[in-house]
Amino acid sequence: GANMTFDRVVLVAQRARMGEGRECLLSVVIPEVPGSMKRLYECIRPRNVTEFTYRYSNATDAYIFLAVEVKDGASEVQALLDAIHARGMKGEDITGNEMAKAHARHLVGGRGPKSGARERCLRFEFPERPQALHAFLTHLESGWNISLFHYRNEGGDVGKVLVAIQVPRDQDDQFQFFLEKLGFAYFDESDNPVYKNYIK
C-alpha cells in the first residue's frame, strides 16, 4: 500500500521467496584461512547470493550466514550443501529457523575478538550484475586475512560491501597499491565512530 516503505517491500519479497522455496538461508563453517571465502563461493555459483555476513571470531573456524537464490527448492538446497561438504566445509539449512530470519541475521557479527591484529575497515561499491560478487571476491584475494565481510543484495544498481582486512602497519603501502589495483570505488571507514564503537 501507500504506507509501505521500500525496506518493507524488500522484506516482504524476501519472505515470499523463502516461502516459495526460491531462497534459502544457510549457516556455513569454513576454515579461517585466506582464500576460504572464494572456495565457498565456487560451491555456490552461478546462483545469486543475496546476503553474506561474516565476522572473525577465532583462528580456526569462520562462521558465515548466507542467503542464496535457488530454483529447485529443497533438492537444490541439498545439492548445494553436498557441494559445500565435499569441500570439507560444514553447512546447514536454516531457512525454517524463525529466529534466524527475524533476528539473528541482523545481529551476526558484532565486535571482533581482541586478537591484537590491526584491521583496516573499508566500504566498497561495484556495479551490481550477475557474478559481480564472485568477481569482487576473486579480486579481493590477497593473502591478507579478511576478518569481516558483509554484503546484501537490495536490488539496486550498486553492490555495497563492508570488509575488514588485517593489515600490519608496515604493509600499508602495499595495501594501498592493492586497493588501487582492485579498481572498485572504496571508502576507508577505519576511523568511522560506528565501526569503532560497535564493530571493531
C-alpha positions as CSV (number, residue, x, y, z in Angstrom):
1,G,0.0,0.0,0.0
2,A,0.9,3.7,0.0
3,N,2.3,3.4,3.6
4,M,4.7,0.7,2.7
5,T,8.4,1.7,2.7
6,F,11.0,0.4,0.3
7,D,12.7,-1.6,3.1
8,R,9.4,-3.2,3.9
9,V,8.8,-4.2,0.3
10,V,12.3,-5.8,0.2
11,L,11.4,-7.7,3.4
12,V,8.1,-8.9,2.1
13,A,9.6,-10.0,-1.2
14,Q,12.4,-11.9,0.6
15,R,9.9,-13.7,2.9
16,A,7.9,-14.6,-0.2
17,R,10.9,-16.1,-2.0
18,M,11.7,-18.2,1.1
19,G,8.1,-19.3,1.4
20,E,8.0,-20.4,-2.2
21,G,11.4,-22.2,-1.9
22,R,13.2,-19.7,-4.1
23,E,15.7,-18.6,-1.5
24,C,17.4,-20.4,1.3
25,L,19.3,-19.4,4.4
26,L,22.5,-21.3,5.2
27,S,24.8,-21.4,8.2
28,V,28.3,-22.4,7.0
29,V,31.6,-23.0,8.8
30,I,34.8,-22.8,6.7
31,P,38.5,-22.8,7.7
32,E,39.8,-19.5,8.9
33,V,42.4,-19.1,6.2
34,P,42.9,-16.7,3.3
35,G,41.0,-17.9,0.2
36,S,38.3,-19.9,2.0
37,M,35.6,-17.5,1.1
38,K,36.4,-17.8,-2.6
39,R,36.4,-21.6,-2.3
40,L,33.0,-21.4,-0.6
41,Y,31.6,-19.2,-3.4
42,E,32.8,-21.6,-6.0
43,C,30.4,-24.1,-4.5
44,I,27.5,-21.6,-4.8
45,R,28.0,-20.0,-8.2
46,P,26.2,-19.4,-10.6
47,R,23.4,-19.0,-8.0
48,N,22.8,-15.5,-6.8
49,V,23.9,-14.6,-3.3
50,T,21.6,-12.1,-1.7
51,E,23.3,-11.9,1.7
52,F,26.7,-12.8,3.0
53,T,27.7,-12.0,6.6
54,Y,30.8,-12.9,8.5
55,R,32.9,-11.7,11.4
56,Y,36.2,-13.1,12.6
57,S,35.8,-15.0,15.9
58,N,38.7,-17.4,16.2
59,A,41.8,-18.6,14.4
60,T,40.3,-21.9,13.4
61,D,36.8,-21.6,12.1
62,A,34.9,-18.9,10.2
63,Y,31.1,-18.8,10.7
64,I,29.1,-17.4,7.7
65,F,25.5,-16.5,7.3
66,L,24.3,-16.9,3.7
67,A,21.2,-16.2,1.7
68,V,21.1,-17.8,-1.7
69,E,18.5,-17.8,-4.5
70,V,17.6,-21.3,-5.7
71,K,15.3,-22.6,-8.5
72,D,14.5,-26.2,-7.4
73,G,13.7,-25.8,-3.8
74,A,14.8,-28.5,-1.2
75,S,16.6,-30.7,-3.8
76,E,18.8,-27.8,-4.9
77,V,19.5,-26.8,-1.3
78,Q,20.6,-30.3,-0.6
79,A,22.9,-30.4,-3.7
80,L,24.4,-27.1,-2.5
81,L,25.0,-28.4,1.0
82,D,26.6,-31.6,-0.6
83,A,29.0,-29.4,-2.6
84,I,29.9,-27.5,0.5
85,H,30.5,-30.7,2.5
86,A,32.6,-32.2,-0.4
87,R,35.0,-29.2,0.0
88,G,35.5,-30.1,3.7
89,M,33.2,-27.3,4.9
90,K,30.2,-27.6,7.2
91,G,26.8,-26.3,6.1
92,E,23.3,-26.3,7.5
93,D,19.9,-25.2,6.0
94,I,18.3,-22.7,8.5
95,T,15.6,-21.4,6.2
96,G,12.9,-22.7,8.5
97,N,14.5,-21.2,11.6
98,E,12.3,-18.2,12.5
99,M,14.9,-16.7,15.0
100,A,17.5,-16.7,12.2
101,K,15.1,-15.0,9.7
102,A,13.7,-12.4,12.1
103,H,16.6,-11.6,14.4
104,A,20.0,-13.4,14.1
105,R,20.7,-12.3,10.6
106,H,20.7,-8.7,11.9
107,L,22.9,-9.5,14.8
108,V,25.5,-11.8,13.2
109,G,29.0,-10.4,13.6
110,G,29.3,-7.8,16.3
111,R,32.7,-6.9,17.7
112,G,35.7,-8.8,16.7
113,P,37.9,-10.5,19.3
114,K,40.9,-8.7,20.8
115,S,43.4,-10.7,18.7
116,G,45.9,-7.8,18.5
117,A,45.8,-7.9,14.7
118,R,45.4,-4.4,13.1
119,E,42.3,-4.1,11.0
120,R,41.6,-1.8,8.0
121,C,37.8,-1.3,7.6
122,L,36.7,-0.4,4.1
123,R,33.4,0.1,2.3
124,F,33.3,-0.9,-1.4
125,E,30.9,-0.2,-4.2
126,F,30.7,-2.0,-7.5
127,P,28.2,-2.4,-10.4
128,E,25.5,-4.9,-9.3
129,R,25.2,-7.6,-12.0
130,P,25.3,-11.4,-12.2
131,Q,28.5,-12.9,-10.7
132,A,29.6,-9.4,-9.5
133,L,30.2,-10.7,-6.0
134,H,32.3,-13.6,-7.4
135,A,34.4,-11.1,-9.3
136,F,34.8,-9.0,-6.2
137,L,36.0,-11.9,-4.1
138,T,38.4,-13.0,-6.9
139,H,40.0,-9.6,-6.9
140,L,40.0,-9.3,-3.2
141,E,42.0,-12.5,-2.6
142,S,45.4,-11.1,-1.5
143,G,47.0,-13.2,1.3
144,W,45.8,-10.7,3.9
145,N,43.2,-12.2,6.3
146,I,39.6,-11.0,5.9
147,S,38.2,-10.5,9.4
148,L,34.7,-9.1,8.5
149,F,32.6,-9.3,5.4
150,H,29.0,-8.0,4.9
151,Y,27.1,-7.9,1.6
152,R,23.4,-7.7,1.0
153,N,21.7,-7.5,-2.4
154,E,19.0,-4.9,-2.2
155,G,18.0,-4.9,-5.8
156,G,19.9,-1.7,-6.7
157,D,22.4,-0.9,-9.4
158,V,25.3,-0.7,-6.9
159,G,26.6,-3.6,-4.8
160,K,27.8,-2.5,-1.4
161,V,30.2,-4.5,0.7
162,L,31.8,-3.7,4.1
163,V,35.1,-5.5,4.6
164,A,37.7,-5.5,7.4
165,I,41.2,-6.8,6.5
166,Q,44.0,-7.5,8.9
167,V,47.0,-5.4,7.6
168,P,50.2,-4.9,9.5
169,R,51.2,-1.2,9.7
170,D,54.4,-1.8,7.8
171,Q,52.4,-3.1,4.8
172,D,50.2,0.0,4.3
173,D,51.9,1.0,1.1
174,Q,51.4,-2.5,-0.4
175,F,47.8,-2.5,0.7
176,Q,47.2,0.9,-0.9
177,F,48.6,-0.4,-4.1
178,F,46.3,-3.4,-3.8
179,L,43.3,-1.2,-3.3
180,E,44.1,0.9,-6.4
181,K,44.7,-2.2,-8.5
182,L,41.3,-3.6,-7.4
183,G,39.5,-0.9,-9.5
184,F,36.4,-0.6,-7.2
185,A,35.2,2.5,-5.6
186,Y,36.2,2.3,-1.9
187,F,35.9,4.4,1.3
188,D,38.2,3.9,4.3
189,E,35.9,3.5,7.4
190,S,38.7,2.7,9.9
191,D,38.1,5.9,11.8
192,N,34.3,5.8,11.5
193,P,32.8,6.1,15.0
194,V,30.2,3.4,14.3
195,Y,32.9,0.9,13.3
196,K,35.0,1.8,16.4
197,N,32.0,1.7,18.9
198,Y,30.0,-1.3,17.5
199,I,32.2,-3.5,15.2
200,K,35.9,-3.2,16.0
